[in-house]
Amino acid sequence: MKPQNVLAPRLSARRVAWLLIALCAVVFPSLSYADAGPLNLTLSLAGITCVGIFVLAYALVMSEELLHMRKSKPVLVAAGLIWAIVAWVYVQAGMPEEAEIAFRETLLEYTELLLFLLVAMTYINAMEERRIFDALRAWLVRKGFSYRSLFWITGFLAFGISAIANNMTTAMLMCAVILKVAEGDNKFISLCCVNVVVASNAGGAFSPFGDITTLMVWQAGQVPFSGFFVLLLPAIVNFMVPAVIMNFFIVNRQPAALTESVWLKRGARRIIALFLLTVAISVLCHSVLHLPPAMGMMFGLGLLQFFGYYLRRSLPRSLERKRVRYSRRGDWKKLEQLGSVVPFDIFSRIARSEWDTLLFFYGVVLCVGGLGFMGYLSLLSETLYGSWNPIWANVVLGLISAVVDNIPVMFAVLSMAPDMSEGNWLLITLTAGVGGSLLAMGSAAGVALMGQARGIYTFMVHLRWVPAIFLGYAASVATHLFINASMF
């Protein structure tokens, strides 16, 4: 009887520890690849304290809209506290170098992510400043498409653009078009917003550059660059199934045509070409030279800086030529616009990056890096992927990403590094990417549109279409399992 009495509390404590880390590691894990340390701290007071700190930080992140507090703040503090506790435990155990090495490994992984995202954000901001996205919006507005045409055009554009730009920027661009064309028709606007959120999340699932989750899987070496493209058909299915259902609820009217002209700023097309070149260089760095993709992206940032220098130095000559040309034509409107031209400043584009998001990733990476070093991720991996079929585990994690952002979910899986086939790595990439479409708060695109179309596109409006979106989710998973069966 005595051994049973001793064992029972041990199993109970283990179960409680698993429940706590399952909540925080699935809800908010990181890109850290540091293995569990030599000390198993999962049942220690230090370990449970760190889990509590992490859960509290995540609760504050989830309350961002209510508290009006940036999401990076709580996780930055939590990261510092967790690693301080980890370091103290290892100092007391006479192994301070173990914690230091683990911290440096975790920090290196974050640094690669930071540099990659910083360059991508800078290029997107540069293209926005050169009015590339404004020109696209103006073209759609001038065409005077019917409501049904606008629904499908914005959906397909969101799907396509999000394969190279982040889903939040893509969704906001399409929402701006919808708000402009269908002004006053709140029912149609909300329907289009739901469609755009689903399309932008699906479009990012089949491209290594389409979403941070796919980027993470690619950088971790789990799937080669070209391997993601087999998810194209499942991603299309994920977008098309709910879109076809919503299509029947559109009152097809012809909105009044609007006149809006937008001129691209000088160098806009060349910046697009530089961005594509940077992407190609990044791919070659990783696949041919076996260097981190961040190196190629930073090289591309250097090219953009040189081009920005050229634009600044040649601006006076360019303005003078245009002034003479417009004066001869008598185009006083364009002459007036020349007076508002400002030089291109690359560092202002860098400054406009989403620093709260980048710092938030730092906190996430370091927090779960510390928890993983304590042994929690090994415990979770053993329980989740050791007891379940990986297919079901990946499908469930995708559903969890409807409540939690898909990036932390993918971070958890990468941190646990389960032994899975390439087909299963692609499955978790798909489900984590598109699962966030089930709820408005499940992805950055949904959260952004709730702010942009405030009072029109809401959490409850999106909730009405969950059955249709879930059908798309299930159909995309089934499509992947069927057409890519040989990869499992």
Residue pairs with C-beta under 8 A, 6 or more apart in sequence:
13 43
14 42
14 43
17 42
17 43
17 47
17 48
17 51
17 376
17 379
18 379
18 380
18 383
20 48
20 51
20 52
20 55
21 42
21 51
21 371
21 376
21 377
21 379
21 380
22 380
22 383
22 384
23 55
24 51
24 54
24 55
24 58
24 368
24 371
25 368
25 371
25 376
25 377
25 380
25 412
25 415
25 416
26 380
26 397
26 400
26 404
26 408
26 409
26 412
27 58
27 400
27 403
27 404
27 408
28 54
28 57
28 58
28 61
28 75
28 364
28 367
28 368
28 404
28 408
29 364
29 368
29 377
29 408
29 409
29 411
29 412
29 413
29 415
30 106
30 364
30 365
30 366
30 367
30 368
30 369
30 372
30 408
30 411
30 412
30 415
31 109
31 110
31 113
31 216
31 361
31 364
31 365
31 411
31 414
31 415
32 105
32 106
32 109
32 110
32 365
32 366
32 368
32 369
32 372
32 411
32 415
33 105
33 106
33 109
33 220
33 414
33 415
33 417
34 102
34 103
34 105
34 106
34 369
34 372
34 373
35 372
35 373
35 378
36 372
36 373
36 374
36 375
36 377
36 378
37 86
37 90
37 98
37 99
37 102
37 373
37 374
37 375
38 95
38 98
39 89
39 90
39 93
39 95
39 374
39 375
40 374
40 375
41 47
41 86
41 89
41 374
41 375
42 374
42 375
42 376
42 379
44 89
46 85
46 86
46 88
46 89
46 374
47 374
47 375
47 376
49 85
50 81
50 82
50 85
50 86
50 370
50 371
50 374
51 371
51 376
53 78
53 81
53 82
54 78
54 82
54 367
54 368
54 371
56 74
56 78
57 74
57 75
57 77
57 78
57 363
57 367
58 74
58 75
60 67
60 69
60 73
60 74
61 71
61 74
61 75
61 360
63 69
64 70
64 71
70 356
71 356
71 360
72 356
72 357
72 359
72 360
72 362
72 363
74 363
75 360
75 362
75 363
75 364
75 367
76 359
76 362
76 363
78 363
78 367
79 362
79 363
79 366
79 367
79 370
82 366
82 367
82 370
82 371
83 99
83 103
83 366
83 369
83 370
85 370
86 99
86 102
86 370
86 373
86 374
87 96
87 99
87 100
87 103
89 99
90 96
90 98
90 99
91 99
99 373
102 369
102 373
103 366
103 369
106 365
106 366
106 369
106 370
107 366
109 365
109 369
110 361
110 362
110 365
110 366
111 294
112 219
112 292
112 293
112 294
113 212
113 215
113 216
113 219
113 294
113 361
113 365
114 358
114 361
114 362
115 294
115 297
115 298
116 215
116 219
116 282
116 293
116 294
116 297
117 212
117 353
117 358
117 361
118 301
118 350
118 353
118 358
119 278
119 294
119 297
119 298
119 300
119 301
120 166
120 209
120 297
121 166
121 352
121 353
121 354
122 301
122 304
122 346
122 349
122 350
122 353
123 271
123 274
123 275
123 278
123 300
123 304
124 165
124 166
124 169
125 349
125 350
125 352
125 353
126 271
126 304
126 308
126 344
126 346
126 349
127 133
127 268
127 271
127 272
127 275
128 134
128 169
129 265
129 344
129 349
130 264
130 265
130 266
130 267
130 268
130 271
130 344
131 262
131 263
131 264
131 265
131 268
132 264
132 268
132 271
132 272
133 169
133 173
134 262
135 262
135 263
135 264
135 268
136 157
136 173
137 173
137 176
137 177
137 180
137 262
138 260
138 261
138 262
140 150
140 153
140 154
140 177
140 181
141 177
141 180
141 181
141 258
141 260
142 257
142 258
142 259
142 260
142 261
143 257
144 254
144 255
144 256
144 257
144 258
145 153
145 181
145 255
146 252
146 253
146 254
146 255
147 182
147 185
147 188
147 250
147 251
147 252
147 253
147 254
147 255
148 247
148 250
148 252
150 177
150 178
150 181
150 182
150 192
150 255
151 188
151 191
151 192
151 195
151 243
151 246
151 247
151 250
152 243
152 247
154 174
154 177
154 178
154 192
154 195
154 196
154 199
155 192
155 195
155 196
155 198
155 199
155 239
155 243
156 199
157 170
157 174
158 170
158 171
158 174
158 195
158 196
158 199
158 200
158 203
159 199
159 200
159 202
159 203
159 235
159 236
159 239
160 203
161 170
161 173
161 200
161 203
162 170
162 171
162 199
162 200
162 201
162 203
162 204
162 210
162 211
163 203
163 204
163 206
163 207
163 209
163 210
164 207
164 209
164 210
164 275
164 279
166 204
166 211
166 212
166 444
167 200
167 201
167 203
167 204
167 210
167 211
167 443
167 444
167 445
168 200
168 444
168 445
168 448
170 196
170 200
170 203
170 445
171 196
171 197
171 200
171 445
171 446
171 448
171 449
172 448
172 449
172 452
174 192
174 196
174 200
175 192
175 193
175 196
175 449
175 452
175 453
175 457
176 452
178 188
178 189
178 192
178 193
178 196
178 453
179 189
179 452
179 453
180 258
181 255
181 258
182 188
182 189
182 192
182 255
185 253
185 255
186 456
187 251
188 250
188 251
189 453
189 456
189 457
190 453
190 456
190 457
190 458
190 461
191 246
191 249
191 250
193 449
193 453
193 456
193 457
193 461
193 462
194 242
194 246
194 457
194 461
194 462
194 465
194 469
195 242
195 243
195 246
196 445
196 449
197 437
197 440
197 443
197 445
197 446
197 449
197 462
198 238
198 239
198 242
198 243
198 434
198 437
198 469
198 472
199 239
199 243
200 445
201 211
201 406
201 433
201 434
201 436
201 437
201 443
201 445
202 235
202 236
202 238
202 239
202 433
202 434
202 437
202 472
202 476
203 210
203 235
203 239
204 210
204 211
204 213
204 214
204 433
205 211
205 214
205 231
205 234
205 235
205 238
205 429
205 430
205 433
205 434
206 214
206 228
206 229
206 230
206 231
206 232
206 234
206 235
207 214
207 228
207 229
208 214
208 215
208 217
208 218
208 225
208 228
208 283
209 215
209 279
210 433
211 406
211 433
212 407
212 410
213 406
213 407
213 409
213 410
213 429
213 432
213 433
214 228
214 429
214 433
216 407
216 410
216 411
216 414
217 223
217 228
217 410
217 414
217 425
217 428
217 429
218 224
218 225
218 228
218 286
218 293
219 286
219 292
219 293
220 414
222 414
222 422
222 425
223 422
223 425
223 426
223 429
224 287
225 283
225 286
225 287
227 422
227 426
228 426
228 429
230 426
230 483
230 484
230 487
231 426
231 429
231 430
231 480
233 479
233 483
234 430
234 476
234 477
234 479
234 480
234 483
235 430
235 434
235 476
237 472
237 475
237 476
237 479
238 430
238 434
238 437
238 472
238 473
238 475
238 476
239 472
240 472
241 468
241 471
241 472
241 475
241 476
242 465
242 468
242 469
242 471
242 472
245 468
245 471
246 465
246 468
263 334
263 337
265 341
265 344
266 311
266 315
266 318
267 307
267 311
267 344
270 307
271 304
271 307
274 300
274 303
274 304
274 307
275 300
277 300
277 303
278 296
278 297
278 299
278 300
278 301
278 303
278 304
279 300
281 296
281 299
281 300
282 293
282 294
282 295
282 296
282 297
282 300
283 293
283 296
284 296
285 291
285 292
285 293
285 295
285 296
285 299
286 292
286 293
286 296
304 346
305 346
308 344
308 345
308 346
311 343
311 344
312 343
312 344
312 345
315 341
315 343
315 344
319 338
319 341
322 334
322 338
323 335
323 338
326 332
326 334
326 335
326 338
327 335
361 407
364 407
364 408
364 411
365 411
368 377
368 411
368 412
368 415
369 415
371 377
372 378
372 415
377 412
377 415
377 416
378 416
380 412
380 416
381 416
381 417
381 418
384 393
384 416
384 418
385 393
385 416
385 418
385 419
385 420
388 396
390 418
390 420
390 421
390 424
390 427
391 424
391 427
391 481
391 488
394 413
394 424
394 427
394 428
394 431
395 427
395 431
395 477
397 409
397 412
397 413
397 428
397 431
397 432
397 435
398 409
398 428
398 430
398 431
398 432
398 434
398 435
398 473
398 477
399 431
399 435
399 438
399 473
400 409
400 435
401 409
401 431
401 432
401 435
401 436
401 442
402 435
402 436
402 437
402 438
402 439
402 442
403 439
403 441
403 442
404 442
405 436
405 442
405 443
405 444
406 432
406 433
406 435
406 436
406 442
406 443
409 432
409 435
410 428
410 429
410 432
413 428
413 432
420 428
421 487
421 488
422 487
423 480
423 484
423 485
423 486
423 487
423 488
424 488
426 480
426 484
426 487
427 477
427 480
427 481
430 476
430 477
430 480
431 473
431 477
434 472
434 473
434 476
435 442
435 473
436 442
436 443
436 446
437 443
437 446
437 469
437 472
437 473
438 466
438 469
438 470
438 473
439 446
439 459
439 462
439 463
439 466
440 446
440 447
440 449
440 450
440 457
440 458
440 459
440 461
440 462
440 463
441 447
441 450
441 459
446 462
449 457
450 457
450 458
450 459
481 488
